[in-house]
Amino acid sequence: MVAPPVITLLTDFGLKDPYVAEMKGTILSICPEARIVDITHQVEKFNIRMGAYILASSIPHFPKGSIHVAVVDPGVGTERKAIIIKTLRSVLIGPDNGLLALSAMREGVKEVFAIENPRYIAKKLSKTFHGRDIFSRAAAYLAKG
């Protein structure tokens, strides 16, 4: 029996607003069997270094093949890329702003992709919520296979 896919979430969104729930709803709408684990949503606002450290410290404790979505994104809506990094142990998804770099370096990079496939991008793309409209969708479709 194959274990359901694990998708972790790390953000600087806090828990007062519906944003984390919207990301989870997006994932579960595409991949209902996913097991979603919150690493934290209390990263200091826009503190990429803090997010990178917490992510890199946390992901070695998850099963091989886990998908990690990280969103600390002061550049949302700019020309920065949305990326997927396949490592020797897991998959990292988030903005190309350094947030995923420490984890990728520690885990060993196999491949890096820009998220450009329209399947992974919401038809009504928000300029300020790529966590829901790109990163969560990409994670769910990768988990689904």
Phi and psi restraints in degrees (value plus and minus 20) as a CYANA .aco file:
   2 VAL   PHI    -105.7   -65.7
   2 VAL   PSI     112.2   152.2
   3 ALA   PHI     -90.1   -50.1
   3 ALA   PSI     125.5   165.5
   4 PRO   PHI     -80.6   -40.6
   4 PRO   PSI     129.0   169.0
   5 PRO   PHI     -86.0   -46.0
   5 PRO   PSI     123.9   163.9
   6 VAL   PHI    -120.6   -80.6
   6 VAL   PSI     107.2   147.2
   7 ILE   PHI    -143.1  -103.1
   7 ILE   PSI     102.2   142.2
   8 THR   PHI    -121.6   -81.6
   8 THR   PSI     135.2   175.2
   9 LEU   PHI    -147.8  -107.8
   9 LEU   PSI     113.2   153.2
  10 LEU   PHI    -154.6  -114.6
  10 LEU   PSI     104.5   144.5
  11 THR   PHI    -164.8  -124.8
  11 THR   PSI     153.5   193.5
  12 ASP   PHI    -129.8   -89.8
  12 ASP   PSI       4.6    44.6
  13 PHE   PHI     -97.5   -57.5
  13 PHE   PSI     -43.0    -3.0
  14 GLY   PHI      54.6    94.6
  14 GLY   PSI    -192.8  -152.8
  15 LEU   PHI    -144.1  -104.1
  15 LEU   PSI      -9.7    30.3
  16 LYS   PHI    -101.5   -61.5
  16 LYS   PSI     -45.9    -5.9
  17 ASP   PHI    -126.6   -86.6
  17 ASP   PSI     151.4   191.4
  18 PRO   PHI    -103.3   -63.3
  18 PRO   PSI     -13.4    26.6
  19 TYR   PHI     -82.3   -42.3
  19 TYR   PSI     -63.3   -23.3
  20 VAL   PHI     -84.3   -44.3
  20 VAL   PSI     -63.3   -23.3
  21 ALA   PHI     -81.6   -41.6
  21 ALA   PSI     -57.8   -17.8
  22 GLU   PHI     -85.1   -45.1
  22 GLU   PSI     -59.2   -19.2
  23 MET   PHI     -83.4   -43.4
  23 MET   PSI     -64.9   -24.9
  24 LYS   PHI     -84.4   -44.4
  24 LYS   PSI     -61.6   -21.6
  25 GLY   PHI     -81.5   -41.5
  25 GLY   PSI     -60.4   -20.4
  26 THR   PHI     -81.5   -41.5
  26 THR   PSI     -66.9   -26.9
  27 ILE   PHI     -80.6   -40.6
  27 ILE   PSI     -69.1   -29.1
  28 LEU   PHI     -89.5   -49.5
  28 LEU   PSI     -46.1    -6.1
  29 SER   PHI     -87.8   -47.8
  29 SER   PSI     -51.1   -11.1
  30 ILE   PHI    -112.8   -72.8
  30 ILE   PSI     -60.3   -20.3
  31 CYS   PHI    -153.6  -113.6
  31 CYS   PSI      59.4    99.4
  32 PRO   PHI     -80.8   -40.8
  32 PRO   PSI     -42.0    -2.0
  33 GLU   PHI    -104.4   -64.4
  33 GLU   PSI     -23.4    16.6
  34 ALA   PHI     -82.7   -42.7
  34 ALA   PSI     123.4   163.4
  35 ARG   PHI    -121.9   -81.9
  35 ARG   PSI      94.3   134.3
  36 ILE   PHI    -119.5   -79.5
  36 ILE   PSI     107.2   147.2
  37 VAL   PHI    -140.8  -100.8
  37 VAL   PSI     108.0   148.0
  38 ASP   PHI    -105.3   -65.3
  38 ASP   PSI      98.9   138.9
  39 ILE   PHI     -96.0   -56.0
  39 ILE   PSI     -77.7   -37.7
  40 THR   PHI    -189.0  -149.0
  40 THR   PSI     134.7   174.7
  41 HIS   PHI    -144.6  -104.6
  41 HIS   PSI      -2.8    37.2
  42 GLN   PHI    -131.2   -91.2
  42 GLN   PSI       2.2    42.2
  43 VAL   PHI     -80.7   -40.7
  43 VAL   PSI     118.8   158.8
  44 GLU   PHI     -76.1   -36.1
  44 GLU   PSI     115.0   155.0
  45 LYS   PHI     -67.5   -27.5
  45 LYS   PSI     103.6   143.6
  46 PHE   PHI      43.8    83.8
  46 PHE   PSI      -5.6    34.4
  47 ASN   PHI    -109.0   -69.0
  47 ASN   PSI      66.3   106.3
  48 ILE   PHI     -81.1   -41.1
  48 ILE   PSI     -62.2   -22.2
  49 ARG   PHI     -79.7   -39.7
  49 ARG   PSI     -65.3   -25.3
  50 MET   PHI     -81.6   -41.6
  50 MET   PSI     -66.3   -26.3
  51 GLY   PHI     -81.2   -41.2
  51 GLY   PSI     -62.3   -22.3
  52 ALA   PHI     -82.3   -42.3
  52 ALA   PSI     -62.4   -22.4
  53 TYR   PHI     -85.5   -45.5
  53 TYR   PSI     -67.3   -27.3
  54 ILE   PHI     -82.7   -42.7
  54 ILE   PSI     -63.1   -23.1
  55 LEU   PHI     -81.0   -41.0
  55 LEU   PSI     -70.7   -30.7
  56 ALA   PHI     -83.0   -43.0
  56 ALA   PSI     -52.0   -12.0
  57 SER   PHI     -94.4   -54.4
  57 SER   PSI     -48.4    -8.4
  58 SER   PHI    -109.6   -69.6
  58 SER   PSI     -61.6   -21.6
  59 ILE   PHI     -86.5   -46.5
  59 ILE   PSI     -44.7    -4.7
  60 PRO   PHI     -83.0   -43.0
  60 PRO   PSI     -36.0     4.0
  61 HIS   PHI    -110.9   -70.9
  61 HIS   PSI     -17.6    22.4
  62 PHE   PHI    -122.5   -82.5
  62 PHE   PSI     137.3   177.3
  63 PRO   PHI     -81.3   -41.3
  63 PRO   PSI     129.0   169.0
  64 LYS   PHI     -76.3   -36.3
  64 LYS   PSI     118.7   158.7
  65 GLY   PHI      73.0   113.0
  65 GLY   PSI     -23.8    16.2
  66 SER   PHI     -83.8   -43.8
  66 SER   PSI     132.7   172.7
  67 ILE   PHI    -131.6   -91.6
  67 ILE   PSI     105.7   145.7
  68 HIS   PHI    -134.8   -94.8
  68 HIS   PSI      97.6   137.6
  69 VAL   PHI    -122.7   -82.7
  69 VAL   PSI     103.5   143.5
  70 ALA   PHI    -146.0  -106.0
  70 ALA   PSI     111.1   151.1
  71 VAL   PHI    -155.2  -115.2
  71 VAL   PSI      78.5   118.5
  72 VAL   PHI    -153.1  -113.1
  72 VAL   PSI      80.1   120.1
  73 ASP   PHI    -157.9  -117.9
  73 ASP   PSI      54.1    94.1
  74 PRO   PHI     -83.9   -43.9
  74 PRO   PSI     -36.9     3.1
  75 GLY   PHI    -117.2   -77.2
  75 GLY   PSI      -5.8    34.2
  76 VAL   PHI     -76.7   -36.7
  76 VAL   PSI     116.8   156.8
  77 GLY   PHI      67.9   107.9
  77 GLY   PSI     -22.6    17.4
  78 THR   PHI    -118.9   -78.9
  78 THR   PSI    -186.2  -146.2
  79 GLU   PHI    -100.9   -60.9
  79 GLU   PSI     -19.8    20.2
  80 ARG   PHI     -81.8   -41.8
  80 ARG   PSI     127.5   167.5
  81 LYS   PHI    -105.6   -65.6
  81 LYS   PSI     133.8   173.8
  82 ALA   PHI    -116.0   -76.0
  82 ALA   PSI     110.4   150.4
  83 ILE   PHI    -150.4  -110.4
  83 ILE   PSI     138.8   178.8
  84 ILE   PHI    -142.4  -102.4
  84 ILE   PSI     107.8   147.8
  85 ILE   PHI    -136.4   -96.4
  85 ILE   PSI      98.7   138.7
  86 LYS   PHI    -111.4   -71.4
  86 LYS   PSI     103.3   143.3
  87 THR   PHI    -127.2   -87.2
  87 THR   PSI    -197.3  -157.3
  88 LEU   PHI     -88.9   -48.9
  88 LEU   PSI     -38.5     1.5
  89 ARG   PHI    -138.1   -98.1
  89 ARG   PSI     -48.3    -8.3
  90 SER   PHI    -174.7  -134.7
  90 SER   PSI    -192.7  -152.7
  91 VAL   PHI    -143.5  -103.5
  91 VAL   PSI     113.7   153.7
  92 LEU   PHI    -133.4   -93.4
  92 LEU   PSI     114.4   154.4
  93 ILE   PHI    -152.8  -112.8
  93 ILE   PSI     112.3   152.3
  94 GLY   PHI     149.8   189.8
  94 GLY   PSI    -186.7  -146.7
  95 PRO   PHI     -97.3   -57.3
  95 PRO   PSI     130.8   170.8
  96 ASP   PHI    -106.3   -66.3
  96 ASP   PSI      52.4    92.4
  97 ASN   PHI    -153.3  -113.3
  97 ASN   PSI      -6.1    33.9
  98 GLY   PHI      79.6   119.6
  98 GLY   PSI     -33.0     7.0
  99 LEU   PHI     -79.2   -39.2
  99 LEU   PSI     -56.9   -16.9
 100 LEU   PHI    -113.4   -73.4
 100 LEU   PSI     -27.7    12.3
 101 ALA   PHI     -81.7   -41.7
 101 ALA   PSI     -67.6   -27.6
 102 LEU   PHI     -82.8   -42.8
 102 LEU   PSI     -63.7   -23.7
 103 SER   PHI     -83.5   -43.5
 103 SER   PSI     -63.7   -23.7
 104 ALA   PHI     -82.2   -42.2
 104 ALA   PSI     -63.3   -23.3
 105 MET   PHI     -83.2   -43.2
 105 MET   PSI     -64.4   -24.4
 106 ARG   PHI     -88.9   -48.9
 106 ARG   PSI     -54.0   -14.0
 107 GLU   PHI    -108.3   -68.3
 107 GLU   PSI     -40.3    -0.3
 108 GLY   PHI      68.5   108.5
 108 GLY   PSI      94.6   134.6
 109 VAL   PHI    -101.2   -61.2
 109 VAL   PSI     110.5   150.5
 110 LYS   PHI    -119.2   -79.2
 110 LYS   PSI     -70.3   -30.3
 111 GLU   PHI    -169.8  -129.8
 111 GLU   PSI     132.2   172.2
 112 VAL   PHI    -150.9  -110.9
 112 VAL   PSI     114.3   154.3
 113 PHE   PHI    -150.4  -110.4
 113 PHE   PSI     122.3   162.3
 114 ALA   PHI    -101.0   -61.0
 114 ALA   PSI     120.3   160.3
 115 ILE   PHI    -103.7   -63.7
 115 ILE   PSI      83.6   123.6
 116 GLU   PHI    -148.1  -108.1
 116 GLU   PSI     -33.3     6.7
 117 ASN   PHI     -84.8   -44.8
 117 ASN   PSI     101.4   141.4
 118 PRO   PHI     -76.5   -36.5
 118 PRO   PSI     -44.7    -4.7
 119 ARG   PHI     -80.8   -40.8
 119 ARG   PSI     -53.0   -13.0
 120 TYR   PHI    -107.3   -67.3
 120 TYR   PSI     -25.0    15.0
 121 ILE   PHI    -136.6   -96.6
 121 ILE   PSI     109.3   149.3
 122 ALA   PHI     -79.7   -39.7
 122 ALA   PSI     122.3   162.3
 123 LYS   PHI     -80.4   -40.4
 123 LYS   PSI     -58.8   -18.8
 124 LYS   PHI    -122.9   -82.9
 124 LYS   PSI      63.6   103.6
 125 LEU   PHI     -99.6   -59.6
 125 LEU   PSI     100.1   140.1
 126 SER   PHI     -95.8   -55.8
 126 SER   PSI     120.1   160.1
 127 LYS   PHI     -95.9   -55.9
 127 LYS   PSI     -32.1     7.9
 128 THR   PHI    -142.2  -102.2
 128 THR   PSI     -13.7    26.3
 129 PHE   PHI    -158.7  -118.7
 129 PHE   PSI      41.4    81.4
 130 HIS   PHI     -89.6   -49.6
 130 HIS   PSI     -41.2    -1.2
 131 GLY   PHI     -76.3   -36.3
 131 GLY   PSI     -62.0   -22.0
 132 ARG   PHI    -104.2   -64.2
 132 ARG   PSI     -66.2   -26.2
 133 ASP   PHI    -105.2   -65.2
 133 ASP   PSI     -35.5     4.5
 134 ILE   PHI    -148.7  -108.7
 134 ILE   PSI     -81.4   -41.4
 135 PHE   PHI     -83.4   -43.4
 135 PHE   PSI     -65.9   -25.9
 136 SER   PHI     -85.9   -45.9
 136 SER   PSI     -61.2   -21.2
 137 ARG   PHI     -83.0   -43.0
 137 ARG   PSI     -65.7   -25.7
 138 ALA   PHI     -80.1   -40.1
 138 ALA   PSI     -64.9   -24.9
 139 ALA   PHI     -80.1   -40.1
 139 ALA   PSI     -65.2   -25.2
 140 ALA   PHI     -84.6   -44.6
 140 ALA   PSI     -63.5   -23.5
 141 TYR   PHI     -87.2   -47.2
 141 TYR   PSI     -57.5   -17.5
 142 LEU   PHI     -85.1   -45.1
 142 LEU   PSI     -61.0   -21.0
 143 ALA   PHI     -84.9   -44.9
 143 ALA   PSI     -56.4   -16.4
 144 LYS   PHI     -89.9   -49.9
 144 LYS   PSI     -48.2    -8.2
